Amino acid sequence: MLKKYAKISFLIVFIILAIKGGYEGYKLYNRYIATNTKNTTKLYLYIPTNANYQQVVDSITKTNFLKNQNSFFDLAKERNLNLRFKPGKYGIKTNQNNRQILNMLLAGNQEAVNISFQNVRLKQNFVGLVTQKIECDSVSLLKLLDSTAFVAQYGFTTDNVYTMFVPNQYQMFWNTNAQSFFGRMHKEYTKFWNAERLKKASDLKLTAQQASILASIVDSEALMDKEMPTIAGLYLNRLQKGIKLEADPTVIFANNDFTIRRVLNRHLRTPSPYNTYLNIGLPPGPITMPSIKAIDAVLNHENHNYIYMCAKEDFSGYHNFASNVGQHLINAKKFQQALNDRNIKK
């Protein structure tokens, strides 16, 4: 009888241990091996710079991608995530387990973001565009661009610093701060302005910044890329002769009214260092972010004797060019009449 009870007791203990072992095994499986993401498409987890662990927990909870939060945070505690997490933007894929997610956060294996920009007129617009992609806030970045002391370290002024940003597509990490972004863009600038481009600018008696400023005017004038070298050559002719550039886009910029379609005499009188109808030479900074095509059009300009240009009266986007004032007045009269015919008064 005692043997029978002993066997039953042993069996009960065995069953209990088996159940407990199975439960522990199930917990271990969920903790280390089982898929623990419920998202059906890729999503992103953001951990801010200088975040504390509670903010990390809040971000994970808010993103709501975990099937079983308890198993994840149990393993997170075991792996000391609270002491070792790295800030950044992390891509959470489908069918990831806890180990895979934690390894990303511990190693800082975040995804790079793509930042592309071109044809951005103002620094403020540029800053807003960039800070949509990276953690850096617009106030911090704009403050650096407007800091005389800071930009001087890189050889720029607050007027011409905008020429440092060469339009292209770049990859960088989301948690890039203002100083790091500026430094990266300066590296890209120095790569772009290689020895060949610098020599071409020097041969024109221009610095890299001045070539970019002129390119910003060329870019604003040329609706057709194929005309850029011709327009660049025209403005270089005027610079070399000491003639005012008299570029309408600089007047529009000086008036800070980009709705102007017809530049009038009252616009030409607006006092501003950017108004090339009032000032000889280049303005102190670009009037838009110059494209690479426009910069290279300046450096590889067309040689000719044109010093006047006027939009064609057919509104094709092309220009009539002239080397003397008489022909220019004829071209200008045709265009002004075309504006009148279309009732374009301002």
Buried (B, 14 or more C-beta within 10 A) or exposed (E): EEEEEEEEEEEEEEEEEEEEEEEEEEEEEBBEEBBBBEBEEEBBBBBBEEBEEEBBBEBBEEBEBBEBBEBBBBBBEEBEBBEEBBBBBBEBBEEBBBBBBBEBBBEBEBBEBEBEBBEBBBBEEBBBBBBEBBBBEBEBBBEBBEEEEBBEEBBBEBBBBBBBBBBEEBEBBBBBBBEBBBEBBBEBBEEBBEEEBBEBBEEBEBBBBBBBBBBBBBBBBBEEEEBBBBBBBBBBBBBEEEEBBBBBBBBBBBBEEEEBEBBEEEBBEBEBBBBBBBBEBBBBBBBBBBBEBBBBBBBEBBEEEBBBBBBBBEEEEBBBBBBEEEBBEEBBEBBBEBBEEEEEEE
